[in-house]
Amino acid sequence: MFALLLALSSSPAHGARVKDLGYLYGTDEAKLAGIGIVVGLNGTGDSIRSEGPVNQLVAEMQALGRPISTSDLMSKNIALVYVQAELPVDARPNTRMDITVSAVGDCKSLQNGVLMDTELFSVTDSQQAYAVASGALSTGSISASGAGDSSTRNHPTVARSPRGAQVVRPHPLYVETRDALQVEYILDNPDYTTMSRLSDAVERSFGAGVAYPRDSRSLLLVIPKAYEGEFVSFMARLEQVDVLVDSVARVVINERTGTVVVGGNVSIQSVAIAHGNLLIEVSADNQVAEGADMYVGEAPTPVVVQNTEIRVTEEGGQLSVVQGGTIEDLVDALNAMGMKPRDLVTILQAIDAAGALDGELVIQ
């Protein structure tokens, strides 16, 4: 049966802090990556068929003035790896970062290996290294073999190294904000209604002429004169501003795990569906709730309450009636009757195809 993992209330919006809705442009982490060599593997590295790590290591040794030939390194104790890290916007030279290391060749395990010095570059700038990674690795895996059998726990060809990289150059998009006159705020989930409410909420808190919406995602913020040179104080106050957030009506179904996630704006119109030995009837009656106005900006907006009745009739005369009908009520009724996940997916798809589902249906 399906599990109803999350059902938001039928209210069309909810309040949230600016701090939890997005970020300032230029403050997101930069992706860094590089190709390196892991040494010290106990016969679990790349095979002799993989010449890449050997050739790279030879070139590095020769660059250091230590002549060495390819034949000297034909062993399975080294591996070519791909190294990744995330550079925080406020990172300064000598700051330490965590790294993730993944085998590139036919390496069997990176456990107990040591990463040689590896330069990490930004995807937007491949000319300058922003960090150098090196050090001992840990996979958190266990591998054992013997008598023609083997056993492996976890993933031995991906490893991590806490604080395994050292920053050598600041974030490529870092902007000094202390004396900034304006900044750009980016919503994680673009929405015109939320953006309009965000702009209004910011100006109620700081005064007119502070917030200028550009589109559904971007808001230009002009630093008030009272906060010039006090950017941290401005951001601390801005983060606590409450905004009435709007969201897209959406139902997400994961058929593999039997999970249904229902958004708060989802509703069902009047519809009747015959599926196998079931007859499903949904009827709706919209009414304006008295004394339940919700304030959006300055003007009160009436709250419309949808009174829905869902009947699920099963062959043999059994009747199940659910009052207050929403998608979650329908799911609960069908689960109570022992419906299979595939049947529920088919029913919701049919409701959506008939235009009776007020929202987006997403099946994973």
CORDAKA-V909588 format. One record per residue. N is the residue number from 1. RES is the residue in one letter. SS is DSSP state (alpha for helix, beta for strand, coil for the rest). Layout:
# CORDAKA-V909588
n=N res=RES ss=SS
n=N res=RES ss=SS
This chain:
# CORDAKA-V909588
n=1 res=M ss=coil
n=2 res=F ss=coil
n=3 res=A ss=beta
n=4 res=L ss=beta
n=5 res=L ss=beta
n=6 res=L ss=beta
n=7 res=A ss=beta
n=8 res=L ss=coil
n=9 res=S ss=coil
n=10 res=S ss=coil
n=11 res=S ss=coil
n=12 res=P ss=coil
n=13 res=A ss=beta
n=14 res=H ss=beta
n=15 res=G ss=beta
n=16 res=A ss=beta
n=17 res=R ss=beta
n=18 res=V ss=alpha
n=19 res=K ss=alpha
n=20 res=D ss=alpha
n=21 res=L ss=coil
n=22 res=G ss=beta
n=23 res=Y ss=beta
n=24 res=L ss=beta
n=25 res=Y ss=coil
n=26 res=G ss=coil
n=27 res=T ss=coil
n=28 res=D ss=coil
n=29 res=E ss=coil
n=30 res=A ss=beta
n=31 res=K ss=beta
n=32 res=L ss=beta
n=33 res=A ss=beta
n=34 res=G ss=beta
n=35 res=I ss=beta
n=36 res=G ss=beta
n=37 res=I ss=beta
n=38 res=V ss=beta
n=39 res=V ss=beta
n=40 res=G ss=coil
n=41 res=L ss=coil
n=42 res=N ss=coil
n=43 res=G ss=coil
n=44 res=T ss=coil
n=45 res=G ss=coil
n=46 res=D ss=coil
n=47 res=S ss=coil
n=48 res=I ss=coil
n=49 res=R ss=coil
n=50 res=S ss=coil
n=51 res=E ss=alpha
n=52 res=G ss=alpha
n=53 res=P ss=alpha
n=54 res=V ss=alpha
n=55 res=N ss=alpha
n=56 res=Q ss=alpha
n=57 res=L ss=alpha
n=58 res=V ss=alpha
n=59 res=A ss=alpha
n=60 res=E ss=alpha
n=61 res=M ss=alpha
n=62 res=Q ss=alpha
n=63 res=A ss=alpha
n=64 res=L ss=coil
n=65 res=G ss=coil
n=66 res=R ss=coil
n=67 res=P ss=coil
n=68 res=I ss=coil
n=69 res=S ss=coil
n=70 res=T ss=alpha
n=71 res=S ss=alpha
n=72 res=D ss=alpha
n=73 res=L ss=alpha
n=74 res=M ss=coil
n=75 res=S ss=coil
n=76 res=K ss=coil
n=77 res=N ss=coil
n=78 res=I ss=coil
n=79 res=A ss=beta
n=80 res=L ss=beta
n=81 res=V ss=beta
n=82 res=Y ss=beta
n=83 res=V ss=beta
n=84 res=Q ss=beta
n=85 res=A ss=beta
n=86 res=E ss=beta
n=87 res=L ss=beta
n=88 res=P ss=coil
n=89 res=V ss=coil
n=90 res=D ss=coil
n=91 res=A ss=coil
n=92 res=R ss=coil
n=93 res=P ss=coil
n=94 res=N ss=coil
n=95 res=T ss=coil
n=96 res=R ss=beta
n=97 res=M ss=beta
n=98 res=D ss=beta
n=99 res=I ss=beta
n=100 res=T ss=beta
n=101 res=V ss=beta
n=102 res=S ss=beta
n=103 res=A ss=beta
n=104 res=V ss=coil
n=105 res=G ss=coil
n=106 res=D ss=coil
n=107 res=C ss=coil
n=108 res=K ss=coil
n=109 res=S ss=coil
n=110 res=L ss=coil
n=111 res=Q ss=coil
n=112 res=N ss=coil
n=113 res=G ss=coil
n=114 res=V ss=beta
n=115 res=L ss=beta
n=116 res=M ss=beta
n=117 res=D ss=beta
n=118 res=T ss=beta
n=119 res=E ss=beta
n=120 res=L ss=beta
n=121 res=F ss=beta
n=122 res=S ss=beta
n=123 res=V ss=coil
n=124 res=T ss=coil
n=125 res=D ss=beta
n=126 res=S ss=beta
n=127 res=Q ss=beta
n=128 res=Q ss=beta
n=129 res=A ss=beta
n=130 res=Y ss=beta
n=131 res=A ss=beta
n=132 res=V ss=beta
n=133 res=A ss=beta
n=134 res=S ss=beta
n=135 res=G ss=beta
n=136 res=A ss=beta
n=137 res=L ss=coil
n=138 res=S ss=beta
n=139 res=T ss=coil
n=140 res=G ss=coil
n=141 res=S ss=coil
n=142 res=I ss=beta
n=143 res=S ss=beta
n=144 res=A ss=beta
n=145 res=S ss=beta
n=146 res=G ss=beta
n=147 res=A ss=coil
n=148 res=G ss=coil
n=149 res=D ss=beta
n=150 res=S ss=beta
n=151 res=S ss=beta
n=152 res=T ss=beta
n=153 res=R ss=beta
n=154 res=N ss=coil
n=155 res=H ss=coil
n=156 res=P ss=coil
n=157 res=T ss=coil
n=158 res=V ss=beta
n=159 res=A ss=beta
n=160 res=R ss=beta
n=161 res=S ss=beta
n=162 res=P ss=beta
n=163 res=R ss=beta
n=164 res=G ss=beta
n=165 res=A ss=beta
n=166 res=Q ss=beta
n=167 res=V ss=beta
n=168 res=V ss=coil
n=169 res=R ss=coil
n=170 res=P ss=coil
n=171 res=H ss=coil
n=172 res=P ss=coil
n=173 res=L ss=coil
n=174 res=Y ss=coil
n=175 res=V ss=coil
n=176 res=E ss=coil
n=177 res=T ss=coil
n=178 res=R ss=coil
n=179 res=D ss=coil
n=180 res=A ss=coil
n=181 res=L ss=coil
n=182 res=Q ss=beta
n=183 res=V ss=beta
n=184 res=E ss=beta
n=185 res=Y ss=beta
n=186 res=I ss=beta
n=187 res=L ss=beta
n=188 res=D ss=coil
n=189 res=N ss=coil
n=190 res=P ss=coil
n=191 res=D ss=coil
n=192 res=Y ss=alpha
n=193 res=T ss=alpha
n=194 res=T ss=alpha
n=195 res=M ss=alpha
n=196 res=S ss=alpha
n=197 res=R ss=alpha
n=198 res=L ss=alpha
n=199 res=S ss=alpha
n=200 res=D ss=alpha
n=201 res=A ss=alpha
n=202 res=V ss=alpha
n=203 res=E ss=alpha
n=204 res=R ss=alpha
n=205 res=S ss=alpha
n=206 res=F ss=alpha
n=207 res=G ss=coil
n=208 res=A ss=coil
n=209 res=G ss=coil
n=210 res=V ss=coil
n=211 res=A ss=beta
n=212 res=Y ss=beta
n=213 res=P ss=beta
n=214 res=R ss=coil
n=215 res=D ss=coil
n=216 res=S ss=coil
n=217 res=R ss=coil
n=218 res=S ss=beta
n=219 res=L ss=beta
n=220 res=L ss=beta
n=221 res=L ss=beta
n=222 res=V ss=beta
n=223 res=I ss=coil
n=224 res=P ss=coil
n=225 res=K ss=alpha
n=226 res=A ss=alpha
n=227 res=Y ss=alpha
n=228 res=E ss=coil
n=229 res=G ss=coil
n=230 res=E ss=coil
n=231 res=F ss=alpha
n=232 res=V ss=alpha
n=233 res=S ss=alpha
n=234 res=F ss=alpha
n=235 res=M ss=alpha
n=236 res=A ss=alpha
n=237 res=R ss=alpha
n=238 res=L ss=alpha
n=239 res=E ss=alpha
n=240 res=Q ss=coil
n=241 res=V ss=coil
n=242 res=D ss=beta
n=243 res=V ss=beta
n=244 res=L ss=beta
n=245 res=V ss=beta
n=246 res=D ss=beta
n=247 res=S ss=coil
n=248 res=V ss=coil
n=249 res=A ss=coil
n=250 res=R ss=beta
n=251 res=V ss=beta
n=252 res=V ss=beta
n=253 res=I ss=beta
n=254 res=N ss=beta
n=255 res=E ss=coil
n=256 res=R ss=coil
n=257 res=T ss=coil
n=258 res=G ss=coil
n=259 res=T ss=beta
n=260 res=V ss=beta
n=261 res=V ss=beta
n=262 res=V ss=beta
n=263 res=G ss=coil
n=264 res=G ss=coil
n=265 res=N ss=coil
n=266 res=V ss=coil
n=267 res=S ss=beta
n=268 res=I ss=beta
n=269 res=Q ss=coil
n=270 res=S ss=coil
n=271 res=V ss=beta
n=272 res=A ss=beta
n=273 res=I ss=beta
n=274 res=A ss=beta
n=275 res=H ss=beta
n=276 res=G ss=coil
n=277 res=N ss=coil
n=278 res=L ss=beta
n=279 res=L ss=beta
n=280 res=I ss=beta
n=281 res=E ss=beta
n=282 res=V ss=beta
n=283 res=S ss=beta
n=284 res=A ss=beta
n=285 res=D ss=beta
n=286 res=N ss=beta
n=287 res=Q ss=beta
n=288 res=V ss=beta
n=289 res=A ss=coil
n=290 res=E ss=coil
n=291 res=G ss=coil
n=292 res=A ss=coil
n=293 res=D ss=coil
n=294 res=M ss=beta
n=295 res=Y ss=beta
n=296 res=V ss=beta
n=297 res=G ss=coil
n=298 res=E ss=coil
n=299 res=A ss=beta
n=300 res=P ss=beta
n=301 res=T ss=beta
n=302 res=P ss=coil
n=303 res=V ss=coil
n=304 res=V ss=beta
n=305 res=V ss=beta
n=306 res=Q ss=beta
n=307 res=N ss=beta
n=308 res=T ss=beta
n=309 res=E ss=beta
n=310 res=I ss=beta
n=311 res=R ss=beta
n=312 res=V ss=beta
n=313 res=T ss=beta
n=314 res=E ss=beta
n=315 res=E ss=coil
n=316 res=G ss=coil
n=317 res=G ss=coil
n=318 res=Q ss=beta
n=319 res=L ss=beta
n=320 res=S ss=beta
n=321 res=V ss=beta
n=322 res=V ss=beta
n=323 res=Q ss=beta
n=324 res=G ss=coil
n=325 res=G ss=coil
n=326 res=T ss=coil
n=327 res=I ss=alpha
n=328 res=E ss=alpha
n=329 res=D ss=alpha
n=330 res=L ss=alpha
n=331 res=V ss=alpha
n=332 res=D ss=alpha
n=333 res=A ss=alpha
n=334 res=L ss=alpha
n=335 res=N ss=alpha
n=336 res=A ss=alpha
n=337 res=M ss=coil
n=338 res=G ss=coil
n=339 res=M ss=coil
n=340 res=K ss=coil
n=341 res=P ss=alpha
n=342 res=R ss=alpha
n=343 res=D ss=alpha
n=344 res=L ss=alpha
n=345 res=V ss=alpha
n=346 res=T ss=alpha
n=347 res=I ss=alpha
n=348 res=L ss=alpha
n=349 res=Q ss=alpha
n=350 res=A ss=alpha
n=351 res=I ss=alpha
n=352 res=D ss=alpha
n=353 res=A ss=alpha
n=354 res=A ss=coil
n=355 res=G ss=coil
n=356 res=A ss=coil
n=357 res=L ss=beta
n=358 res=D ss=beta
n=359 res=G ss=coil
n=360 res=E ss=beta
n=361 res=L ss=beta
n=362 res=V ss=beta
n=363 res=I ss=beta
n=364 res=Q ss=coil
